[in-house]
C-alpha cells in the first residue's frame, strides 16, 4: 500500500477561479513513475468559484466519472446532454470515439468535485452519458466499458468496511478521516493497494470514501 497525501498532489488551475490538485501526471506536471494506477489515469480534485469553469474541450477513449462534494456542477456536451450534478450523484461520460464537453459552476456557492479518468476497454465506441442520482451507501457502480467498479462508502465513527479483493484498489477519502492498513487518511488523501486481501477501512468520526476496484490495466498498441 502506498499513500499519497493531499498536500503531495500536483497543483493546477487557471488563476481565474479554478484550483486543481492532481493525483497523477497531468498537463504540465509529468512524473514517469506516476502516470496511472490500474486503469486509473487521473484523479483530480477541482475547486471552482461561482461562475468559473472549463471551456469546451475534447476527450476520447476515456471513462470520466465525477463525484460532487459540495455545490452544483453544470455539464454540457456535444451529444446534447445538459445536466446539473449534485452531491450524492455519480456522473459518467464515456468519451468513446470522441466527445466535447464543458463544465461550469453556475451557482452562487463554491463548487468542489472529484473527477476520475479511467482507460476505456471499448476504444472507438459511440460516446455515452449518464447520471445516477443519490447513489446509496455501499451500492457498487460498475463501468460497462472498463473492468472497474466504484464503491461509495459512508462510514460512522468506528464503522468498518472491507476493501475489495482486487489486483488494484484505489481508496480516496472525500471527507472526514479513515484508517486504512495502519494509516490514517484525511480528506484528499488516497491509498493505492495492490493486495487488499483482509484489508479494511474504518471511520475515524464520520467519513466518506470513493473506492475503485480494478481488475485490468490499459492495453495499448
C-alpha positions in Angstrom: 0.0 0.0 0.0 1.2 3.5 -0.9 -0.4 6.6 0.5 -0.5 9.9 -1.4 -1.3 12.8 0.9 -3.5 15.7 -0.3 -0.6 18.1 0.1 1.6 16.0 -2.2 -0.8 16.3 -5.2 0.4 18.4 -8.1 -1.2 21.9 -8.1 -3.0 23.3 -11.1 -5.7 25.7 -12.1 -6.3 28.7 -14.4 -5.9 31.5 -11.9 -9.4 32.6 -12.7 -11.5 30.7 -10.1 -10.3 27.1 -10.9 -7.9 25.4 -8.4 -7.0 21.8 -9.1 -5.0 19.1 -7.2 -3.8 16.2 -9.5 -3.0 12.7 -8.1 -1.2 11.6 -11.3 0.9 13.2 -14.0 -1.3 15.8 -15.7 -0.8 18.7 -18.1 2.5 20.4 -17.2 3.2 18.0 -14.3 4.9 14.8 -15.6 6.4 12.1 -13.4 7.2 8.9 -15.3 6.7 6.8 -12.1 3.2 8.3 -11.6 1.2 8.1 -14.8 -1.5 5.7 -13.7 -2.6 3.0 -11.2 -4.5 0.1 -12.7 -7.0 1.6 -15.1 -7.0 5.0 -13.3 -5.1 7.7 -15.2 -6.4 10.8 -13.4 -8.0 11.7 -10.1 -8.4 15.5 -9.9 -9.8 17.5 -7.0 -11.4 20.5 -8.5 -12.4 23.7 -6.7 -14.5 26.2 -8.8 -15.5 29.6 -7.7 -19.0 30.8 -8.7 -19.0 31.5 -12.4 -15.8 29.6 -13.0 -15.3 26.5 -15.1 -13.7 24.7 -18.0 -14.4 25.8 -21.6 -15.5 23.3 -24.1 -12.7 20.7 -24.7 -12.4 17.2 -26.3 -11.9 13.7 -24.9 -11.7 10.3 -26.4 -11.4 6.7 -25.2 -11.8 7.6 -21.6 -14.3 6.8 -18.9 -14.8 10.1 -17.0 -16.5 9.7 -13.6 -17.4 12.7 -11.5 -18.4 12.9 -7.8 -19.6 16.3 -6.4 -18.5 17.0 -2.9 -20.1 20.4 -2.4 -22.1 22.7 -4.7 -23.5 22.1 -8.1 -21.7 21.2 -11.4 -23.3 22.1 -14.7 -22.3 19.7 -17.5 -22.9 20.2 -21.3 -21.5 18.0 -24.1 -21.5 17.8 -27.9 -24.1 14.9 -27.9 -26.7 17.2 -26.5 -26.7 16.3 -22.8 -27.0 19.1 -20.2 -27.2 18.1 -16.5 -26.7 19.6 -13.1 -24.8 17.2 -10.8 -25.1 17.5 -7.1 -23.6 15.8 -4.0 -24.5 12.1 -4.0 -24.8 11.8 -7.8 -22.4 9.8 -9.9 -21.8 11.3 -13.4 -20.2 9.2 -16.2 -19.1 10.4 -19.6 -17.8 7.6 -21.8 -15.9 9.6 -24.4 -15.5 6.7 -26.9 -14.7 7.8 -30.4 -14.7 11.5 -29.3 -16.8 14.0 -27.5 -16.6 17.6 -26.4 -17.9 19.0 -23.1 -17.8 22.0 -20.8 -18.2 22.1 -17.0 -19.1 25.1 -15.0 -20.2 26.3 -11.6 -23.2 28.3 -12.5 -24.4 28.6 -8.9 -23.6 31.4 -6.3 -21.8 29.0 -4.0 -18.3 27.4 -4.3 -18.1 24.0 -6.0 -15.8 21.1 -5.1 -15.8 17.8 -7.1 -13.6 14.8 -7.7 -13.1 13.7 -11.3 -11.6 10.4 -12.1 -10.5 9.2 -15.6 -10.1 5.5 -16.5 -8.8 4.0 -19.6 -11.7 2.5 -21.7 -11.8 -1.0 -22.8 -14.1 0.0 -25.7 -11.8 2.1 -27.9 -13.7 3.9 -30.6 -17.2 3.2 -29.3 -20.0 5.6 -29.5 -20.0 8.2 -26.7 -22.4 7.6 -23.8 -23.5 9.6 -20.8 -25.5 9.0 -17.6 -26.1 10.5 -14.2 -27.1 8.2 -11.3 -28.9 10.3 -8.7 -28.4 9.9 -5.0 -26.3 6.7 -5.0 -26.8 4.8 -1.8 -24.0 3.9 0.6 -22.3 0.6 -0.4 -24.0 0.5 -3.8 -21.4 -0.6 -6.4 -21.3 1.4 -9.7 -19.8 -0.7 -12.5 -18.3 0.7 -15.6 -19.5 -1.4 -18.5 -16.6 -0.3 -20.8 -13.8 -1.0 -18.2 -13.1 -3.7 -15.7 -13.7 -1.3 -12.8 -16.3 -0.8 -10.1 -16.7 2.2 -7.9 -17.8 1.7 -4.3 -19.2 4.7 -2.4 -18.8 4.2 1.4 -20.1 6.5 4.1 -18.7 5.3 7.5 -19.7 6.3 11.0 -17.1 6.5 13.8 -15.6 3.1 14.2 -17.6 1.6 11.4 -15.6 -0.8 9.2 -15.8 -1.9 5.6 -13.7 -4.5 3.8 -11.8 -3.3 0.7 -12.4 -5.2 -2.5 -10.1 -8.2 -3.1 -8.9 -7.0 -6.4 -5.4 -6.6 -8.1 -5.7 -2.8 -7.9 -7.7 -0.9 -5.3 -7.7 2.9 -5.0 -9.3 4.4 -1.9 -9.8 8.2 -1.9 -11.2 10.0 1.2 -13.7 12.6 0.2 -14.5 13.9 3.7 -13.6 13.1 7.3 -10.9 10.6 8.2 -10.5 6.9 7.8 -8.0 4.3 9.0 -6.7 2.1 6.2 -3.9 -0.5 6.7 -2.4 1.2 9.8 -2.5 4.7 8.1 -5.0 7.5 9.0 -6.2 9.2 5.8 -7.7 12.6 5.8 -9.8 14.3 3.2 -7.9 14.4 -0.1 -5.6 11.6 0.9 -5.7 8.3 -1.1 -4.3 4.8 -0.8 -3.1 2.7 -3.7 -3.3 -1.0 -2.8 -2.1 -4.0 -4.9 -3.0 -6.7 -2.3 -6.2 -5.7 -0.4 -7.0 -9.2 1.0 -8.2 -8.8 4.6 -7.7 -5.1 4.4 -10.4 -2.8 5.6 -11.2 0.9 6.1 -12.5 2.2 9.5 -14.2 5.6 10.0 -12.4 8.0 12.4 -15.5 10.0 13.1 -17.8 10.3 10.0 -16.0 9.6 6.7 -16.9 9.3 3.0 -14.7 7.3 0.7 -14.6 6.5 -3.0 -13.1 3.1 -3.6 -12.1 1.8 -7.1 -12.0 -1.9 -7.6 -9.9 -2.6 -10.8 -9.1 -5.9 -12.4 -7.2 -4.9 -15.5 -4.6 -2.4 -16.8 -4.7 -0.4 -20.0 -3.8 -2.2 -23.2 -2.0 0.0 -25.7 -1.0 -0.7 -29.3 
